[in-house]
């Protein structure tokens, strides 16, 4: 699986929510795109990732 352009060594069959927990990312402040399609937050706990998926994780930061 490729995460933000880098090869990631995570087991297949995990959900987006599980991936975010492993990466220590807060699901409330990220947007996930899988294979060029944005996944709604309500699907994070049921959307299963597969080998070869291209995952883009965009996080929002406060700032000025």
Backbone torsions as a table, in degrees:
resi	resn	phi	psi	omega
1	UNK	NA	141.4	-179.7
2	UNK	-108.4	123.9	-178.3
3	UNK	-117.5	118.7	-178.1
4	UNK	49.5	43.6	175.4
5	UNK	82.6	0.7	-179.4
6	UNK	-119.9	142.6	177.6
7	UNK	-64.1	127.2	178.6
8	UNK	-112.0	142.7	-179.4
9	UNK	-106.8	69.1	176.5
10	UNK	-111.5	148.9	-179.7
11	UNK	-66.6	147.1	175.9
12	UNK	-77.0	160.2	179.7
13	UNK	88.1	3.6	176.4
14	UNK	-89.5	157.1	178.8
15	UNK	-88.5	167.0	176.6
16	UNK	-59.5	-42.3	-179.5
17	UNK	-59.6	-43.3	178.8
18	UNK	-64.1	-40.7	178.0
19	UNK	-61.3	-45.5	179.7
20	UNK	-62.3	-37.7	177.8
21	UNK	-65.1	-41.9	179.0
22	UNK	-64.5	-34.4	179.1
23	UNK	-86.1	-1.4	-178.6
24	UNK	56.6	46.9	178.2
25	UNK	-112.6	141.4	179.2
26	UNK	-83.1	119.1	-177.5
27	UNK	-63.7	-18.4	-178.9
28	UNK	-74.5	-20.1	-176.0
29	UNK	-117.8	20.7	177.4
30	UNK	-127.5	157.9	170.3
31	UNK	-121.4	135.6	-177.2
32	UNK	-113.3	132.2	175.2
33	UNK	-119.8	126.7	177.3
34	UNK	-116.5	121.3	178.9
35	UNK	50.4	45.4	175.2
36	UNK	73.3	16.5	176.8
37	UNK	-127.6	129.4	178.9
38	UNK	-72.7	133.7	179.8
39	UNK	-99.8	126.5	177.5
40	UNK	-62.3	143.6	-178.2
41	UNK	-55.0	-34.5	-178.2
42	UNK	-65.9	-12.8	178.7
43	UNK	-99.4	-1.3	-176.3
44	UNK	-58.5	-35.5	-177.4
45	UNK	-83.6	-11.5	-179.1
46	UNK	-116.4	-14.9	-178.2
47	UNK	-77.6	116.0	-176.6
48	UNK	-94.5	132.0	179.4
49	UNK	-88.3	145.6	-178.5
50	UNK	-121.9	160.3	176.5
51	UNK	-58.3	135.8	179.6
52	UNK	90.4	-8.0	177.0
53	UNK	-64.4	143.7	174.5
54	UNK	-105.2	113.7	-174.9
55	UNK	-108.3	127.5	173.2
56	UNK	-116.2	127.0	179.3
57	UNK	-116.1	118.6	178.9
58	UNK	-113.8	125.1	179.0
59	UNK	-112.4	148.4	-179.4
60	UNK	-99.2	139.6	179.3
61	UNK	-126.7	146.6	172.7
62	UNK	-83.0	149.8	178.7
63	UNK	173.5	-176.7	-177.8
64	UNK	-143.8	NA	NA
